Amino acid sequence: MTGYAIVLESARLERLQAVGNIAAIAAASEIPVDVFATMGGLEAFDKERIETMDYEVGEVGQAMMEVEGMEMPMFYESIAQAKELGPLNVYACELSMDIMGKTLDDYHDVFDDVLGVSGFLTHAQDKQVIFV
Amino acid sequence: MSETIQPDVTVDSRGATCPGPLMDLIGKVKKVDAGTVIELQTTDSSSSHDVPEWVNKAGHEMLDIVEHEDEGFWSVFIETTK
């Protein structure tokens, strides 16, 4: 195994933040990471959603957003920062994008490419797959 | 003693939560030469534990952690080895 392939399906803020943190630290530590954002996980990167902070939020996520005096990087910011520091690639699910009638321009610019499932599985074949 | 460590570079990550301080440190570590002493300032208690873990795993040298109780932050001193 050489790194992690994270399938990100969730649109829940806590899960997005956890993926952002783990992917960022791993990649910055030279552990290869591929993130495949699909379904709700892809929509979490929609520019409009980012603007309006329209996420499913649980107790911890709520506390995260309300904490004062602390600067908490959002998942897409951690990922963008980590891409500068290590082997982190982010892919958008083609099917999800087609269903929503969107293009990569509709999403935050962290994405390297658009992939189908077969394409992602090729990237993932030597990695530990984590489904979130 | 610990107060006498003179860093070559200081990274001020006070106010940032995990993974901000560690990401800031890694970004700096990648830019400097081996043998550089870096002070990371953080107000995030989890980072004060997690950063030494990363430093040891990455093969750099942990020099000291100084808690500035009055000011509410930690200084983590490391020396790069590569």
Backbone of each chain as ProteinMPNN parsed JSONL, in Angstrom:
{"seq_chain_A": "MTGYAIVLESARLERLQAVGNIAAIAAASEIPVDVFATMGGLEAFDKERIETMDYEVGEVGQAMMEVEGMEMPMFYESIAQAKELGPLNVYACELSMDIMGKTLDDYHDVFDDVLGVSGFLTHAQDKQVIFV", "coords_chain_A": {"N_chain_A": [[0.835, -1.201, 0.0], [0.537, 2.15, -0.882], [-0.253, 4.812, 0.351], [-3.418, 6.642, 0.525], [-6.713, 6.283, -0.761], [-9.365, 8.23, -0.864], [-12.775, 8.013, -0.81], [-15.08, 10.371, -1.052], [-18.184, 10.884, -0.05], [-19.922, 12.115, 1.604], [-21.865, 14.964, 2.661], [-21.725, 16.151, 5.005], [-20.637, 18.427, 7.403], [-18.808, 17.798, 9.517], [-17.652, 15.41, 8.645], [-16.515, 16.205, 6.26], [-14.624, 18.026, 7.175], [-12.991, 16.32, 8.664], [-11.98, 14.659, 6.663], [-10.638, 16.59, 5.159], [-8.639, 17.383, 6.985], [-7.193, 14.985, 7.521], [-6.392, 14.154, 4.956], [-4.855, 16.348, 4.252], [-2.741, 16.472, 6.153], [-1.569, 13.965, 5.752], [-0.74, 14.104, 3.029], [0.986, 16.3, 3.143], [2.926, 15.136, 4.599], [4.162, 13.59, 2.804], [2.775, 11.279, 2.11], [1.032, 9.655, -0.344], [-2.134, 10.788, -1.51], [-5.325, 10.327, -2.852], [-8.298, 11.943, -3.523], [-11.605, 11.231, -4.15], [-14.279, 12.874, -5.021], [-17.643, 12.464, -4.723], [-21.179, 12.363, -5.469], [-22.955, 13.63, -2.727], [-20.616, 14.499, -1.556], [-19.204, 15.725, -3.577], [-20.853, 17.868, -4.168], [-20.443, 19.379, -1.941], [-18.317, 20.961, -2.542], [-19.276, 22.843, -4.211], [-19.343, 26.107, -5.504], [-21.284, 27.987, -4.793], [-22.449, 26.804, -2.592], [-20.312, 26.801, -0.83], [-20.062, 29.523, -0.466], [-22.462, 30.123, 0.849], [-22.303, 28.503, 3.02], [-23.792, 26.168, 3.273], [-24.312, 23.474, 4.735], [-24.824, 20.096, 5.949], [-25.0, 19.89, 9.359], [-23.78, 18.766, 12.44], [-23.605, 18.422, 16.016], [-20.909, 18.918, 16.722], [-19.947, 20.205, 14.477], [-21.483, 22.508, 14.509], [-20.514, 23.706, 16.825], [-17.932, 24.119, 15.968], [-18.282, 26.127, 14.06], [-19.081, 28.188, 15.626], [-17.123, 28.788, 17.407], [-15.104, 31.121, 19.058], [-12.468, 33.427, 18.358], [-10.738, 31.639, 17.237], [-9.139, 30.424, 14.386], [-10.399, 28.522, 12.004], [-9.464, 26.376, 9.527], [-11.324, 25.696, 6.581], [-12.435, 22.612, 5.049], [-11.865, 22.61, 2.264], [-9.953, 24.549, 2.124], [-7.84, 23.484, 3.643], [-7.223, 21.32, 2.026], [-6.495, 22.609, -0.355], [-4.216, 23.972, 0.521], [-2.577, 21.825, 1.225], [-2.118, 20.632, -1.213], [-0.127, 22.139, -2.276], [2.004, 21.286, -0.874], [2.432, 18.53, -0.943], [1.88, 15.111, -2.247], [-1.1, 15.21, -3.304], [-4.072, 14.556, -4.869], [-7.133, 15.575, -6.3], [-10.244, 14.49, -7.348], [-13.138, 14.908, -9.352], [-16.306, 13.388, -9.455], [-17.545, 12.144, -12.418], [-20.096, 11.229, -13.115], [-21.756, 12.265, -11.062], [-21.472, 14.965, -11.569], [-22.534, 15.202, -14.121], [-25.192, 14.477, -13.635], [-26.012, 16.641, -12.121], [-25.78, 18.577, -13.974], [-23.515, 20.182, -14.215], [-20.26, 21.81, -14.521], [-16.658, 21.616, -14.043], [-16.073, 24.211, -13.453], [-18.047, 25.066, -11.797], [-17.324, 24.374, -9.316], [-15.134, 24.602, -6.406], [-11.678, 25.408, -6.933], [-9.985, 23.208, -6.346], [-9.886, 20.872, -7.723], [-8.231, 18.38, -9.68], [-8.946, 16.916, -11.863], [-11.579, 15.326, -13.799], [-13.172, 12.301, -13.122], [-14.312, 8.971, -13.961], [-15.751, 6.039, -12.391], [-14.165, 3.802, -13.053], [-11.77, 5.003, -13.767], [-11.07, 6.159, -11.342], [-10.73, 3.855, -9.788], [-8.495, 2.792, -10.95], [-6.565, 4.653, -10.194], [-6.711, 4.115, -7.518], [-5.768, 1.589, -7.062], [-3.348, 0.786, -5.833], [-3.642, 1.709, -3.323], [-4.859, 2.257, 0.05], [-8.278, 2.1, 0.455], [-10.606, 4.435, 1.59], [-13.804, 5.024, 2.683], [-15.973, 7.691, 2.942]], "CA_chain_A": [[0.0, 0.0, 0.0], [1.263, 3.425, -0.871], [-1.127, 5.957, 0.537], [-4.852, 6.493, 0.736], [-7.682, 6.752, -1.754], [-10.538, 8.553, -0.051], [-14.02, 8.257, -1.539], [-15.81, 11.317, -0.207], [-19.575, 10.976, -0.493], [-20.72, 12.838, 2.584], [-21.969, 16.43, 2.62], [-21.803, 16.576, 6.4], [-19.467, 19.263, 7.683], [-17.814, 17.118, 10.349], [-16.943, 14.426, 7.822], [-15.702, 16.961, 5.297], [-13.479, 18.585, 7.906], [-12.097, 15.212, 9.026], [-11.286, 14.265, 5.428], [-9.697, 17.669, 4.832], [-7.499, 17.348, 7.914], [-6.378, 13.773, 7.358], [-5.776, 14.195, 3.623], [-3.851, 17.41, 4.229], [-1.551, 16.1, 6.931], [-0.922, 12.828, 5.085], [-0.045, 14.557, 1.818], [2.103, 17.168, 3.539], [3.95, 14.232, 5.132], [4.627, 12.802, 1.645], [1.974, 10.067, 1.893], [0.146, 9.992, -1.466], [-3.57, 10.753, -1.244], [-6.268, 10.695, -3.905], [-9.664, 12.128, -3.022], [-12.606, 11.133, -5.205], [-15.485, 13.496, -4.468], [-18.793, 11.979, -5.479], [-22.512, 12.61, -4.904], [-23.006, 14.76, -1.79], [-19.25, 14.954, -1.287], [-18.825, 16.65, -4.651], [-21.648, 19.089, -4.021], [-19.875, 20.173, -0.839], [-17.327, 21.871, -3.117], [-19.963, 23.8, -5.082], [-18.95, 27.47, -5.095], [-22.402, 28.667, -4.134], [-22.612, 26.196, -1.266], [-19.219, 27.313, -0.005], [-20.402, 30.915, -0.173], [-23.582, 30.204, 1.793], [-22.028, 27.568, 4.117], [-25.0, 25.355, 3.357], [-23.888, 22.101, 4.99], [-25.416, 19.342, 7.051], [-24.115, 20.167, 10.495], [-24.126, 18.158, 13.714], [-23.261, 19.177, 17.225], [-19.51, 19.367, 16.703], [-19.833, 21.175, 13.383], [-22.079, 23.746, 14.994], [-19.556, 24.3, 17.762], [-16.797, 24.561, 15.145], [-18.592, 27.384, 13.381], [-19.376, 29.243, 16.595], [-15.996, 29.025, 18.298], [-14.594, 32.481, 18.878], [-11.038, 33.668, 18.541], [-9.947, 30.591, 16.603], [-9.246, 30.454, 12.934], [-10.505, 27.121, 11.615], [-9.476, 26.235, 8.074], [-12.358, 24.821, 6.031], [-11.855, 21.421, 4.4], [-11.312, 22.904, 0.934], [-8.738, 25.351, 2.331], [-6.781, 22.551, 4.061], [-6.856, 20.533, 0.845], [-5.773, 23.488, -1.287], [-2.89, 24.234, 1.099], [-1.79, 20.592, 1.185], [-1.726, 20.347, -2.601], [1.134, 22.854, -2.506], [3.063, 20.709, -0.037], [2.664, 17.094, -1.103], [1.166, 14.381, -3.305], [-2.553, 15.14, -3.083], [-4.873, 14.803, -6.068], [-8.563, 15.6, -6.01], [-10.981, 14.208, -8.575], [-14.595, 15.067, -9.286], [-17.027, 12.271, -10.059], [-18.164, 12.574, -13.669], [-21.532, 10.917, -13.073], [-22.436, 13.248, -10.199], [-21.446, 16.258, -12.24], [-23.495, 15.122, -15.23], [-26.549, 14.486, -13.074], [-26.307, 17.995, -11.661], [-25.663, 19.485, -15.113], [-22.487, 21.174, -13.89], [-18.885, 21.586, -15.004], [-15.683, 21.876, -12.969], [-16.098, 25.643, -13.121], [-19.038, 25.314, -10.744], [-16.782, 23.925, -8.029], [-13.864, 25.168, -5.921], [-10.64, 25.0, -7.898], [-9.046, 22.192, -5.844], [-9.929, 19.636, -8.505], [-7.22, 18.15, -10.704], [-9.531, 16.332, -13.062], [-12.865, 14.641, -13.659], [-12.946, 10.866, -13.332], [-15.37, 8.001, -13.747], [-15.4, 5.058, -11.359], [-13.027, 2.976, -13.499], [-10.576, 5.838, -13.684], [-10.673, 6.297, -9.944], [-10.238, 2.569, -9.288], [-7.117, 2.653, -11.44], [-5.737, 5.462, -9.286], [-6.804, 3.601, -6.148], [-5.435, 0.161, -6.951], [-2.23, 0.51, -4.928], [-3.844, 2.486, -2.091], [-5.921, 1.835, 0.969], [-9.478, 2.884, 0.146], [-11.39, 4.868, 2.746], [-15.079, 5.572, 2.219], [-16.535, 8.617, 3.928]], "C_chain_A": [[0.872, 1.255, 0.0], [0.249, 4.566, -0.816], [-2.6, 5.6, 0.617], [-5.643, 7.006, -0.463], [-8.978, 6.98, -0.981], [-11.727, 8.824, -0.969], [-14.878, 9.127, -0.632], [-17.222, 11.483, -0.752], [-20.378, 11.917, 0.381], [-20.721, 14.35, 2.369], [-22.035, 16.986, 4.035], [-20.5, 17.278, 6.794], [-18.392, 18.537, 8.491], [-16.983, 16.137, 9.519], [-16.031, 15.123, 6.811], [-14.446, 17.5, 5.971], [-12.468, 17.486, 8.246], [-11.306, 14.754, 7.8], [-10.247, 15.322, 5.057], [-8.443, 17.601, 5.696], [-6.582, 16.158, 7.64], [-5.664, 13.787, 6.005], [-4.634, 15.213, 3.602], [-2.579, 16.995, 4.962], [-0.819, 14.934, 6.265], [-0.106, 13.321, 3.89], [1.156, 15.428, 2.158], [3.247, 16.347, 4.118], [4.444, 13.264, 4.06], [3.942, 11.448, 1.502], [0.98, 10.391, 0.767], [-1.336, 9.828, -1.102], [-4.329, 11.138, -2.514], [-7.635, 10.851, -3.247], [-10.601, 12.102, -4.224], [-13.906, 11.659, -4.618], [-16.68, 13.115, -5.338], [-20.088, 12.311, -4.74], [-22.498, 13.829, -3.963], [-21.633, 15.343, -1.497], [-18.75, 15.912, -2.351], [-19.57, 17.977, -4.483], [-21.139, 19.973, -2.883], [-18.867, 21.201, -1.342], [-17.949, 22.894, -4.068], [-19.701, 25.232, -4.573], [-20.057, 28.184, -4.33], [-22.61, 28.134, -2.714], [-21.525, 26.687, -0.308], [-19.539, 28.733, 0.456], [-21.46, 31.004, 0.929], [-23.382, 29.3, 3.011], [-23.226, 26.643, 4.36], [-24.623, 23.879, 3.506], [-24.768, 21.432, 6.034], [-24.459, 19.507, 8.225], [-24.646, 19.482, 11.751], [-23.627, 19.03, 14.859], [-21.845, 19.763, 17.176], [-19.305, 20.432, 15.616], [-20.374, 22.531, 13.781], [-21.109, 24.482, 15.914], [-18.344, 24.849, 17.016], [-17.051, 25.945, 14.554], [-18.779, 28.536, 14.354], [-18.186, 29.613, 17.48], [-15.381, 30.395, 17.994], [-13.094, 32.548, 19.074], [-10.153, 32.584, 17.95], [-10.205, 30.617, 15.105], [-9.229, 29.003, 12.454], [-10.515, 26.999, 10.092], [-10.604, 25.308, 7.626], [-11.694, 23.695, 5.241], [-11.213, 21.743, 3.05], [-10.054, 23.768, 1.045], [-7.565, 24.458, 2.74], [-6.287, 21.762, 2.859], [-6.042, 21.387, -0.126], [-4.355, 23.754, -0.782], [-1.994, 23.006, 0.957], [-1.339, 20.248, -0.227], [-0.416, 21.044, -2.969], [2.307, 22.139, -1.845], [3.359, 19.243, -0.314], [1.772, 16.459, -2.141], [-0.322, 14.199, -3.021], [-3.275, 15.49, -4.384], [-6.345, 14.69, -5.716], [-9.327, 15.447, -7.324], [-12.477, 14.372, -8.331], [-15.249, 13.908, -10.035], [-17.819, 12.768, -11.274], [-19.677, 12.367, -13.639], [-22.292, 11.965, -12.258], [-22.539, 14.602, -10.894], [-22.462, 16.299, -13.377], [-24.926, 15.209, -14.717], [-26.956, 15.896, -12.681], [-26.205, 19.026, -12.794], [-24.608, 20.564, -14.888], [-21.165, 20.856, -14.577], [-17.943, 21.884, -13.835], [-15.678, 23.337, -12.537], [-17.085, 25.971, -12.009], [-18.501, 25.0, -9.349], [-15.501, 24.682, -7.664], [-12.727, 24.62, -6.786], [-9.621, 24.001, -7.349], [-8.946, 20.98, -6.78], [-8.847, 19.575, -9.582], [-7.859, 17.682, -11.995], [-10.91, 15.757, -12.727], [-12.615, 13.17, -13.957], [-14.245, 10.084, -13.21], [-14.898, 6.99, -12.709], [-14.184, 4.233, -11.777], [-11.717, 3.747, -13.379], [-10.104, 5.956, -12.243], [-10.107, 4.985, -9.409], [-8.81, 2.314, -9.766], [-6.162, 3.443, -10.531], [-5.645, 4.81, -7.905], [-6.175, 2.218, -5.975], [-4.26, -0.144, -6.012], [-2.398, 1.238, -3.586], [-4.906, 1.863, -1.197], [-7.133, 2.729, 0.73], [-10.255, 3.175, 1.431], [-12.67, 5.497, 2.21], [-15.689, 6.452, 3.302], [-17.845, 9.162, 3.395]], "O_chain_A": [[1.813, 1.384, 0.783], [-0.053, 5.195, -1.829], [-2.979, 4.437, 0.757], [-5.297, 8.01, -1.085], [-9.606, 6.033, -0.507], [-11.696, 9.737, -1.794], [-15.343, 8.683, 0.418], [-17.436, 12.133, -1.775], [-21.398, 12.456, -0.049], [-19.721, 14.937, 1.955], [-22.363, 18.156, 4.235], [-19.406, 16.772, 6.544], [-17.204, 18.646, 8.187], [-15.766, 16.049, 9.677], [-14.915, 14.673, 6.549], [-13.35, 17.439, 5.414], [-11.258, 17.683, 8.135], [-10.106, 14.493, 7.89], [-9.119, 14.994, 4.689], [-7.325, 17.743, 5.199], [-5.364, 16.302, 7.539], [-4.477, 13.472, 5.919], [-3.582, 14.969, 3.011], [-1.474, 17.154, 4.443], [0.411, 14.918, 6.218], [1.073, 12.995, 3.757], [2.215, 15.31, 1.54], [4.395, 16.792, 4.132], [5.066, 12.247, 4.367], [4.473, 10.557, 0.84], [0.171, 11.307, 0.91], [-1.727, 8.849, -0.466], [-4.018, 12.137, -3.162], [-8.071, 9.978, -2.498], [-10.419, 12.846, -5.187], [-14.556, 10.985, -3.82], [-16.715, 13.408, -6.533], [-20.084, 12.513, -3.526], [-22.081, 14.919, -4.355], [-21.501, 16.536, -1.224], [-17.961, 16.81, -2.061], [-18.997, 19.055, -4.634], [-21.382, 21.18, -2.874], [-18.589, 22.19, -0.663], [-17.243, 23.71, -4.659], [-19.823, 25.518, -3.382], [-19.805, 28.889, -3.353], [-22.9, 28.881, -1.779], [-21.785, 26.952, 0.866], [-19.316, 29.093, 1.612], [-21.371, 31.845, 1.824], [-24.195, 29.322, 3.935], [-23.61, 26.379, 5.499], [-24.616, 23.13, 2.529], [-25.372, 22.089, 6.882], [-23.255, 19.286, 8.094], [-25.825, 19.607, 12.083], [-23.282, 20.199, 14.685], [-21.611, 20.918, 17.53], [-18.592, 21.417, 15.812], [-19.806, 23.568, 13.44], [-20.909, 25.692, 15.806], [-17.799, 25.893, 17.371], [-16.176, 26.81, 14.543], [-18.658, 29.704, 13.984], [-18.221, 30.607, 18.205], [-15.172, 30.766, 16.839], [-12.528, 31.802, 19.873], [-8.938, 32.609, 18.142], [-11.329, 30.806, 14.64], [-8.194, 28.337, 12.489], [-11.45, 27.456, 9.436], [-10.816, 24.254, 8.224], [-10.543, 23.809, 4.82], [-10.147, 21.219, 2.725], [-9.191, 23.726, 0.169], [-6.444, 24.634, 2.263], [-5.085, 21.557, 2.69], [-5.025, 20.939, -0.655], [-3.405, 23.762, -1.564], [-0.816, 23.117, 0.619], [-0.287, 19.636, -0.411], [0.31, 20.597, -3.857], [3.462, 22.357, -2.21], [4.431, 18.756, 0.044], [1.008, 17.136, -2.829], [-0.744, 13.143, -2.549], [-3.107, 16.583, -4.926], [-6.751, 13.826, -4.939], [-9.087, 16.178, -8.285], [-13.003, 14.031, -7.272], [-14.796, 13.507, -11.108], [-18.643, 13.678, -11.174], [-20.44, 13.225, -14.083], [-23.322, 12.482, -12.689], [-23.56, 15.286, -10.813], [-23.158, 17.296, -13.571], [-25.762, 15.916, -15.28], [-28.102, 16.3, -12.879], [-26.507, 20.203, -12.596], [-24.775, 21.709, -15.309], [-20.98, 19.776, -15.139], [-18.373, 22.344, -12.777], [-15.325, 23.661, -11.402], [-16.983, 27.011, -11.36], [-19.131, 25.314, -8.339], [-14.874, 25.316, -8.513], [-12.81, 23.506, -7.304], [-8.494, 23.952, -7.842], [-8.036, 20.162, -6.647], [-8.579, 20.547, -10.287], [-7.388, 18.001, -13.087], [-11.338, 15.708, -11.574], [-11.932, 12.83, -14.923], [-15.153, 10.463, -12.47], [-13.777, 7.079, -12.209], [-13.284, 3.989, -10.973], [-10.697, 3.211, -12.946], [-8.911, 5.867, -11.952], [-9.125, 4.987, -8.666], [-8.014, 1.692, -9.062], [-5.096, 2.956, -10.155], [-4.635, 4.935, -7.214], [-6.063, 1.731, -4.85], [-4.196, -1.239, -5.453], [-1.448, 1.371, -2.814], [-5.729, 1.057, -1.633], [-7.036, 3.954, 0.792], [-10.521, 2.285, 2.238], [-12.62, 6.402, 1.377], [-15.894, 6.014, 4.434], [-18.498, 9.965, 4.063]]}, "seq_chain_B": "MSETIQPDVTVDSRGATCPGPLMDLIGKVKKVDAGTVIELQTTDSSSSHDVPEWVNKAGHEMLDIVEHEDEGFWSVFIETTK", "coords_chain_B": {"N_chain_B": [[18.991, 26.706, 28.916], [15.511, 26.048, 28.076], [14.433, 28.563, 27.436], [16.506, 29.802, 26.277], [16.807, 29.012, 23.693], [17.422, 30.059, 20.491], [15.598, 30.729, 17.817], [16.024, 30.282, 14.262], [14.02, 30.836, 12.561], [10.676, 31.958, 12.984], [7.428, 30.692, 13.239], [4.317, 31.918, 13.276], [1.481, 30.673, 14.367], [-0.587, 31.229, 15.955], [-3.906, 31.212, 17.12], [-4.889, 29.65, 15.097], [-6.529, 26.576, 14.387], [-6.168, 22.956, 14.529], [-5.814, 21.554, 11.288], [-4.051, 23.64, 11.001], [-1.638, 24.833, 12.38], [0.255, 22.71, 12.159], [0.328, 22.345, 9.399], [1.327, 24.822, 8.634], [3.85, 24.641, 9.786], [4.972, 22.429, 8.419], [5.019, 23.443, 5.848], [6.947, 25.438, 6.166], [9.175, 23.926, 6.987], [9.751, 22.555, 4.65], [10.855, 24.502, 3.127], [13.208, 25.428, 4.218], [16.784, 25.056, 4.966], [18.63, 22.091, 6.032], [19.302, 21.811, 9.516], [18.18, 24.101, 10.403], [16.727, 25.996, 12.962], [13.494, 26.066, 14.089], [10.84, 27.908, 15.443], [7.632, 27.172, 16.386], [4.716, 28.82, 17.0], [1.821, 28.271, 18.814], [-1.644, 28.316, 19.723], [-3.199, 26.216, 20.008], [-4.037, 23.458, 21.787], [-4.146, 20.772, 21.018], [-2.461, 20.712, 18.866], [-0.06, 21.127, 20.116], [0.506, 18.654, 21.039], [0.339, 17.038, 18.796], [2.114, 18.005, 16.902], [4.82, 17.394, 17.829], [4.682, 14.631, 17.461], [4.508, 14.401, 14.678], [6.955, 15.572, 13.989], [8.854, 13.799, 15.035], [8.21, 11.515, 13.559], [8.737, 12.377, 10.999], [11.409, 12.574, 11.11], [12.837, 14.758, 11.991], [14.333, 16.923, 14.491], [13.097, 17.188, 17.741], [13.305, 19.874, 19.825], [12.359, 21.377, 22.065], [9.443, 22.116, 24.076], [7.799, 24.932, 25.034], [5.642, 26.266, 27.363], [3.768, 29.143, 27.38], [2.215, 30.273, 29.781], [0.913, 32.602, 30.738], [0.415, 34.053, 28.454], [-0.974, 32.273, 26.974], [-0.109, 30.443, 24.976], [1.881, 27.996, 23.147], [5.344, 27.396, 22.514], [6.903, 25.582, 20.131], [9.893, 24.089, 19.582], [11.936, 23.105, 16.978], [14.485, 21.309, 15.141], [15.544, 21.14, 11.862], [16.482, 18.271, 9.928], [16.918, 17.631, 7.388]], "CA_chain_B": [[17.675, 26.13, 29.136], [14.623, 26.188, 26.937], [14.217, 29.964, 27.067], [17.675, 30.334, 25.585], [16.832, 28.595, 22.291], [17.226, 31.174, 19.572], [15.201, 30.164, 16.527], [16.382, 30.984, 13.015], [12.757, 31.236, 11.935], [9.493, 31.784, 13.84], [6.163, 30.548, 12.52], [3.258, 32.318, 14.201], [0.188, 30.065, 13.998], [-1.51, 31.45, 17.07], [-5.273, 31.472, 16.68], [-5.318, 28.638, 14.119], [-6.775, 25.248, 14.952], [-5.706, 21.807, 13.757], [-4.394, 21.22, 11.134], [-3.34, 24.843, 10.588], [-0.258, 24.985, 12.842], [1.132, 21.684, 11.593], [0.497, 22.641, 7.969], [2.238, 25.976, 8.542], [5.197, 24.166, 10.114], [5.472, 21.584, 7.326], [5.32, 24.347, 4.732], [8.221, 26.113, 6.456], [10.228, 22.904, 7.004], [10.106, 22.206, 3.27], [11.53, 25.626, 2.463], [14.484, 25.81, 4.842], [17.876, 24.085, 4.887], [18.855, 21.24, 7.198], [19.998, 22.508, 10.59], [17.467, 25.331, 10.761], [15.913, 25.908, 14.173], [12.21, 26.727, 13.856], [9.908, 28.017, 16.572], [6.227, 27.234, 15.985], [3.877, 29.34, 18.086], [0.447, 27.806, 18.631], [-2.564, 28.396, 20.859], [-4.032, 25.015, 19.891], [-3.404, 22.459, 22.649], [-3.974, 19.497, 20.325], [-1.263, 20.825, 18.027], [1.137, 21.015, 20.948], [0.781, 17.218, 21.163], [0.396, 16.397, 17.481], [3.293, 18.465, 16.168], [5.985, 16.556, 18.142], [4.463, 13.321, 16.841], [4.893, 14.524, 13.262], [8.388, 15.896, 13.905], [9.597, 12.561, 15.252], [7.95, 10.606, 12.442], [9.38, 12.916, 9.796], [12.856, 12.441, 11.277], [13.492, 15.991, 12.428], [14.653, 16.849, 15.912], [12.312, 17.993, 18.684], [14.223, 20.488, 20.784], [11.684, 21.699, 23.328], [8.14, 22.781, 24.026], [7.705, 25.887, 26.143], [4.288, 26.794, 27.509], [3.7, 30.514, 27.895], [0.891, 30.204, 30.418], [0.279, 33.917, 30.841], [-0.036, 34.523, 27.137], [-1.866, 31.261, 26.413], [0.339, 29.715, 23.782], [3.064, 27.143, 23.262], [6.396, 27.495, 21.505], [7.482, 24.271, 19.836], [11.165, 24.319, 18.907], [12.458, 21.931, 16.281], [15.613, 21.547, 14.236], [15.397, 20.295, 10.674], [17.637, 17.4, 9.686], [17.056, 17.402, 5.941]], "C_chain_B": [[16.761, 26.498, 27.98], [14.46, 27.639, 26.483], [15.374, 30.518, 26.243], [17.736, 29.879, 24.121], [16.529, 29.8, 21.415], [16.854, 30.617, 18.197], [15.749, 30.979, 15.356], [15.126, 31.573, 12.38], [11.63, 31.034, 12.944], [8.241, 31.714, 12.97], [5.045, 30.853, 13.518], [1.918, 31.765, 13.717], [-0.825, 30.253, 15.115], [-2.887, 31.816, 16.537], [-5.787, 30.425, 15.705], [-5.51, 27.294, 14.808], [-6.167, 24.187, 14.044], [-6.438, 21.772, 12.41], [-3.527, 22.432, 10.786], [-1.897, 24.932, 11.063], [0.702, 23.964, 12.231], [1.377, 21.936, 10.104], [1.455, 23.813, 7.767], [3.681, 25.53, 8.778], [5.77, 23.353, 8.948], [5.854, 22.454, 6.129], [6.671, 25.026, 4.927], [9.381, 25.112, 6.411], [10.69, 22.585, 5.58], [10.916, 23.302, 2.578], [12.929, 25.913, 3.006], [15.53, 24.7, 4.709], [17.917, 23.219, 6.139], [19.623, 22.036, 8.245], [19.333, 23.813, 10.999], [16.622, 25.093, 12.013], [14.648, 26.743, 13.962], [11.422, 26.764, 15.164], [8.494, 28.112, 15.988], [5.428, 27.724, 17.186], [2.438, 28.918, 17.825], [-0.367, 27.971, 19.908], [-3.423, 27.128, 20.943], [-3.392, 23.871, 20.684], [-3.215, 21.129, 21.92], [-2.741, 19.542, 19.417], [0.004, 20.682, 18.865], [1.492, 19.553, 21.205], [1.08, 16.59, 19.8], [1.657, 16.787, 16.715], [4.532, 17.634, 16.521], [5.886, 15.162, 17.52], [4.922, 13.353, 15.38], [6.405, 14.738, 13.129], [9.219, 14.627, 14.053], [9.431, 11.609, 14.069], [8.681, 11.073, 11.181], [10.904, 12.902, 9.915], [13.581, 13.741, 11.589], [13.702, 15.912, 13.946], [13.765, 17.781, 16.746], [13.277, 18.577, 19.698], [13.54, 20.746, 22.121], [10.27, 22.22, 23.056], [8.058, 23.674, 25.254], [6.278, 26.413, 26.196], [4.349, 28.194, 28.097], [2.316, 30.661, 28.518], [0.173, 31.539, 30.438], [-0.304, 34.371, 29.513], [-0.885, 33.478, 26.404], [-1.412, 30.64, 25.114], [1.579, 28.885, 24.082], [4.065, 27.531, 22.177], [6.99, 26.106, 21.334], [8.746, 24.516, 19.028], [11.638, 23.03, 18.241], [13.686, 22.327, 15.465], [15.469, 20.601, 13.057], [16.671, 19.479, 10.454], [17.837, 17.135, 8.204], [16.386, 18.505, 5.168]], "O_chain_B": [[17.17, 27.167, 27.031], [14.361, 27.912, 25.286], [15.252, 31.559, 25.597], [18.62, 30.311, 23.381], [15.509, 30.469, 21.581], [17.714, 30.088, 17.492], [15.915, 32.196, 15.447], [15.152, 32.635, 11.758], [11.627, 30.046, 13.679], [8.021, 32.549, 12.092], [4.858, 30.123, 14.491], [1.301, 32.3, 12.796], [-1.806, 29.515, 15.205], [-3.016, 32.626, 15.619], [-6.996, 30.317, 15.501], [-4.747, 26.925, 15.7], [-5.713, 24.48, 12.938], [-7.655, 21.957, 12.417], [-2.396, 22.273, 10.327], [-0.999, 25.092, 10.236], [1.817, 24.305, 11.835], [2.491, 21.763, 9.61], [2.283, 23.805, 6.856], [4.605, 25.961, 8.089], [6.912, 23.565, 8.539], [6.877, 22.229, 5.482], [7.445, 25.173, 3.981], [10.442, 25.412, 5.863], [11.879, 22.371, 5.34], [11.578, 23.056, 1.57], [13.738, 26.561, 2.342], [15.205, 23.559, 4.382], [17.328, 23.555, 7.166], [20.491, 22.841, 7.907], [19.855, 24.546, 11.839], [15.892, 24.106, 12.102], [14.709, 27.943, 13.696], [11.351, 25.773, 15.891], [8.195, 29.011, 15.202], [5.461, 27.117, 18.256], [1.895, 29.172, 16.75], [0.138, 27.795, 21.017], [-4.263, 26.99, 21.832], [-2.333, 23.37, 20.307], [-2.235, 20.427, 22.168], [-2.064, 18.532, 19.226], [1.019, 20.178, 18.385], [2.632, 19.238, 21.547], [1.953, 15.732, 19.67], [2.203, 15.979, 15.963], [5.242, 17.2, 15.613], [6.893, 14.587, 17.105], [5.624, 12.457, 14.912], [7.048, 14.151, 12.258], [10.167, 14.402, 13.3], [10.392, 10.976, 13.632], [9.178, 10.262, 10.401], [11.609, 13.183, 8.946], [14.804, 13.817, 11.466], [13.293, 14.946, 14.591], [13.689, 18.984, 16.497], [13.996, 17.832, 20.364], [14.062, 20.386, 23.176], [9.955, 22.694, 21.965], [8.23, 23.211, 26.381], [5.762, 26.939, 25.21], [4.908, 28.407, 29.173], [1.371, 31.113, 27.87], [-1.03, 31.609, 30.185], [-1.368, 34.988, 29.456], [-1.447, 33.76, 25.346], [-2.229, 30.34, 24.244], [2.231, 29.045, 25.114], [3.69, 27.936, 21.077], [7.518, 25.526, 22.283], [8.695, 25.074, 17.932], [11.725, 21.986, 18.888], [13.899, 23.497, 15.145], [15.291, 19.396, 13.237], [17.778, 19.928, 10.751], [18.809, 16.491, 7.807], [16.394, 18.49, 3.937]]}, "name": "protein", "num_of_chains": 2, "seq": "MTGYAIVLESARLERLQAVGNIAAIAAASEIPVDVFATMGGLEAFDKERIETMDYEVGEVGQAMMEVEGMEMPMFYESIAQAKELGPLNVYACELSMDIMGKTLDDYHDVFDDVLGVSGFLTHAQDKQVIFVMSETIQPDVTVDSRGATCPGPLMDLIGKVKKVDAGTVIELQTTDSSSSHDVPEWVNKAGHEMLDIVEHEDEGFWSVFIETTK"}
